[in-house]
Amino acid sequence: MKPRHYALLLAVVVLAALVMWRWRAGQTAPPVAIAPTPAVVAPPAVAAAPPVPVALSQPPPLLPSSLPAALRTRHAPLTQVYAELVKLAQSGNVEAMHELASRLYFCTAERRQALQLSIELEQGRELPLNADEGYRKIRADYVAQQQARLDECAIVPAGAPSALDWLQRAGEMGYGPAQLDYVQQAMGDYGVAEPNAVAEQIEEILRRRELARRFMAEAMTHCVPGALRYQAGNSEILFDAGNAQAYAISRAAAADALWRETAATNEHGELAARLREDFDFLARELDEVSRAAAQRQGEAMYNTCAPR
């Protein structure tokens, strides 16, 4: 997995610097409870974590999620499906909430601004002297696609719930796919925001971070497909950075769990190898004892929902 864009990394750094003084040890639990290993990693160097969650004997309660096929297709413009999706979402249909969130992804102020900038940059670039018709078409199609995304957002009334708002509503009802997408998108706006804007929204950033951690824990407990992938991909915001060593172990453990899940399928050998490299990278500064602890924790995470 490649590192995030530099803008998001900058936002995370600014966030950490501004709020570290507010975090107290044990203020919040990590998104996935990890079995303690006091005999191997002793406090205070690495604090013991709560037990690993046990997969529920029964799945989460069924939720209203029937969605007409016509509302699922991405070929229909948002202008044609927005009103009906909103109606269904407001009635409590979690799949409509999830679909609506997906369609509204580019409609935040920050992402609309980023779209406009990308269009202007592309239009301002000079074509290579040897550009053929195929290359010109690719560029024209790209600009048209970005403009279409921007234009679609015009249907969204001012003050209407955002994509993240709909994900939160569905997630709070226990809809796993929406919970995972919330984890993925919770900090996304701050990856394209100016550092000063990040500093001005600390309370909201903290709220999103804590909700993302809660949703991640619930998704893991309910064994939502893809939970390990989302956890590993967002580990830099999901785990508590107050203790540098425990933070490194938790992130490495998340990578190890995803590697185990991928390797167990025996279908993606190259991907499994790359994920193993991710673990090695995250564990590069851990000693042998801490590295072994990360591997045990990763195995426990994987075993929670591993096929029996």
N, C-alpha and C positions, 0 to 999 in steps of 0.2 A: 504494500500500500504506500502510495506516495504521500509526502508531507502535505499539510494544508497550505492554502495560499498564504503568502507572507502577510497580507492584510489581516487575516483571521488570527495568525500567530501574534501580530502586533496587538490586536484587540485583547487577546488572552493575557498577554504580558501586562498591558495597562490595567486590566481588571485585577490581576493578581497583586500588583503593586498597591492598588487603591484599597483593596478589601482585606489584605492579609491580616492587618491589625485587628479586624473585627472577628476573625475566625478564632474560636477557642478549641482546644483539643476535645474531640468527641462531640462537637456541636451537632454534626450530622453523620449518619452512617453512610458507607459507600454504597453504590447502587446495587451491588451484589454482596450479600453477606458471605464472608470467607471463614472457613474453619480455622480456629486458633492453632498455632503451632508453638506453644511456649517452650517446649523442650529444645527446639532448634533455634528459634529466633526469639531472643529474650528481650523484654522491655528494659529500658525505654527506647532502645534503638529501633525496634519495630513493634508497634503496639498490636496486641492480639485482637483479632476481629471476631464479630459474632459468628454463630454457626452458619454453615451453608444452607440456603433454603431448600426445603424438600418439595419436590414436585407435587402439586395437588393431586389427590386421588380422583377428583372430578374436575372437569374443565370449568372455566368461568361461566356465569349464567349466559344464556342465549340473549342476544340483543337484536332489536329491530334493525335489519340490515338489507332487506330486499330493495334492489335498485334496478329500475328498468334498463334494458340493454342500451337504449337510445341515449341514456344519460352517461353511459360509461365511455362511449367512443370519444377519442380525442379529435376526430375529424369534424365534429360539430363545433362551431364557434361558441365561445363562452356566452356570447350575446343570446344564443338560442337556448341554452340550458341553465343559465344562471338562476332565473326566477324559480324554476321547478326544483332545482337542487336546494335552493334556500328554503323553499316550502317544506321539502322532505326533511331537511336538516333540522329545521325549527320544530318539527313534529317528533324529533328524537331518533331519527334514522341515522345510526352511526356510520353506515357506509356512505350515505349522502354527505355527511360531514367530512368524511375522509376524502371523497372525490372532490368536493368543493374546495377543500384545503389544497389539494393537488393543483386544481385549475387556477387558484388564486396565488400560487407561489410567487409569481413575478410582480404582484400588485402592491407590495409594500412601497413606501416612499423611497426607501434606500435602494431597492432592486429596480424600481422604475428609473431612478436616477442613473444607476449603473447601466441599464439597457440603453438609455439615451446617450450616455457617454460612449458605449461600445459602437453604436450606430455612427456617431459623429467621427470617431477615430477611424472606423473602417472607410467611411466616405471620404475622409481626408487623406487617406493613403494613396500614394501614386502607384499606378499599375506598373509592373515590370515591363521593360521594353519588349520582351519576348512572350508576353502573356497571350495565350490562345483563347479561343472562345469558351472552351471548357472551364478555364480558370476564371474568366470574367463571369460566367454563369454561377459558379460556386460563390463568388463574392456577392453577386447580386441577390442570390437566394438567401445568403446569410443575413444580409441587411433587411430583406423582406421579412424573414422569419422574426428577427428581433423587433421590427416595427409592428408586426402583427401582434406579438406578445404585449407590446406597449399599448397598442390601440384597444385590445380586448379589455384592459383594465378600466377603460373609461365607463364601463357599465356599472362598476362597483360604486355605490353611493358613498359620499363622505361619511365617516363614522361607522360604516358597516363592519361586522366582524372580519378580521383578517384570517389568512390561512392558518396562522398559529393559534388564533382564538378557536377556530373550528377543531383543530387537532386537540387542543386542550379539552374542549367539551367532550369529544369522543373518547379521549384518554381517561377522563374522570369517570366515564361510564364503564370503563374496563375494556375498551376495544383495543386489543394489542397492536394491530398494525398502525393505528393512529398514535399510540404511545411511542412506538419506535420512531416514527417520523417526527414526532415532537422532539425527541432526543436529538435527532439529526439536525433539525432546523432551529432549535431554541436559540442558539447563539449566532445563527447565520447572518442576521442583519448587521451584527457588529463586525463582521468580517469585511463589510464594504463601507463601514462608517468611519468617520474621522475620529482619532483618539480623543479629542475634546468631547465629541458626542457620546463616546463610551463613558467618559468620566461623569457626564451629567446624568447618566441613567443607571447608576450603580444599583439602586434599589430594585429596579426592574430586572437587571442582569442577575442579581442574586436570587430573585424570585423564580426566574426561569431555570436557573441552574438547579435549585432545590427540587423543583417540579420534575425536571428531566431525570434527576437521580431517583425520585420516587417512581416515576413511570418505568424506568429501566429495571428497578427492583421488582415491580409487579410483572413486567413482561418476562423476566427470568423465572419468577415463581410459577407463572402460568405456561412456561415453555413455549412462548410465542416464536414461531419460525423466524429465524434471522436475528434473534436477540443477541447471540454471541457476536455476530458480525457488527451489529450496531454498537455494542458495548466496546469492542476493540477499536472501532473506528472513531469513537468519541471519548476515549478513555482520558484524554487530557483535561476534559471538563467534568467528567463524572466522578473521578476519585479525588479525595481530599489531599491537597498539596501541602498541608501544614507540616507533615513529617516527610522530608525528602526521600528517605529510604523506603518507608512504607508506601509512598506514592509510586516509586519506581517498581517495587515488587508488585503492587496491584496492577499497574499498566502492563508489566511483563506477563502477569498471570492471565490477564484478559487476552493477550496475544497467544499465549500457550493454549488456552481453552479453544480459541477459534481454529488454531492449527490442528488440534486433536479432532475437532468436529469435521474439518475438511479432509484430513487424512483418513478418517474412518470410512468415508464413502468410497475411497479407492478410485475415484473418477477424475480427480483434478490433481494429478501428480505435480505438475509444474506450479500450480497455485499453492499447494501444500508446502512446497519447497520455499516459495517466496514468503509465506506466512511464518515459516520456521526462521527465516532470516529476520523477519520483523521482531520475533521474540529475542533473537540473539542481539539485535540492535538495542532494544529496550533494556535488556539485561546486561549490557556491556560494562556497566560500572558496578555491578553487584558482585560480591564475593561468592564463593562456592556455596556457603550456607544459605545466603539470601536467594541465590539463583535456584537452589533446590526447593526453598520455601515457595517461590513463585511457581515452580512447576507443580508442586503439590496443590497449591491453590487453583491453578489452572485446571488440573485434573478434576478437582472437586466441582468447579464451575461446570465443566463439560459433563460430568457424571450426573448432575442434577436432572438433566433432560435427555441424556444419551438414550438411544434406542435400546430396549431391553430384549 
